[in-house]
Amino acid sequence: MIIPIFFSLSFLVSSTNAADFCVGDLNGPVGPAGYSCKKTVTVNDFVYSGLAATGNTSNLIKAAVTPAFSAQFPGVNGLGISIARLDLAVGGVIPMHTHPGASELILVMHGTLLAGFMSSDSKSVYSKTLNEGDIMVFPRGLLHFQINAGKTQSVAFVSFNSADPGIQIFHLSMFANDLPTGVIAKTTFLDTAQIKKLKGVLGGTG
């Protein structure tokens, strides 16, 4: 009686271990469920040091996002979790954007941020100045932003309930492609000259 029970328990343990994780094979195919599983796994697949360095904020928005999603950190593949680092110089901004695949939680580590999001019916805005140690949540798919509202560099970490939350930045979607200026003018009520100016800044055509 003991031997059958032992083999049954061994089978259960083996089956459980096999499904514990699926470290992403970045050289393999990727689908809606994420990357395929890497065959050989080491402890290094579950450790990532890429968030230690300050991001380069010498750009148009004076901000940098350093992600640790499944593409950078294969160990989170399939686990429904990821993280990123935000660095914002004085006057820096993370523009209006959405994450279609995840809700977001931000933790301010240094400095002061003004952060907020809009409800899907566009009638309500939820914004607040966040200080060191404050956290704020941004529901999945809603437009949101972060602005450095202080006089020093700001650092924050944002976590997601997805290994690949996705991102759509509003301004890039509107002005960084070949969507015709006339179409944008009709659908946004913006002045044509302003649209062309924004396309010039963001690299769009049309």
Secondary structure as UniProt FT lines:
FT   HELIX           2..18
FT   TURN            26..27
FT   STRAND          30..31
FT   TURN            32..33
FT   STRAND          34..35
FT   HELIX           43..46
FT   TURN            50..51
FT   TURN            60..61
FT   STRAND          63..68
FT   TURN            70..72
FT   HELIX           74..76
FT   TURN            77..80
FT   STRAND          82..88
FT   TURN            90..91
FT   STRAND          93..98
FT   TURN            100..101
FT   STRAND          104..110
FT   STRAND          113..118
FT   TURN            120..121
FT   STRAND          125..130
FT   TURN            132..133
FT   STRAND          135..138
FT   TURN            140..141
FT   STRAND          144..148
FT   STRAND          154..160
FT   STRAND          168..169
FT   HELIX           170..175
FT   HELIX           181..188
FT   HELIX           192..202
//
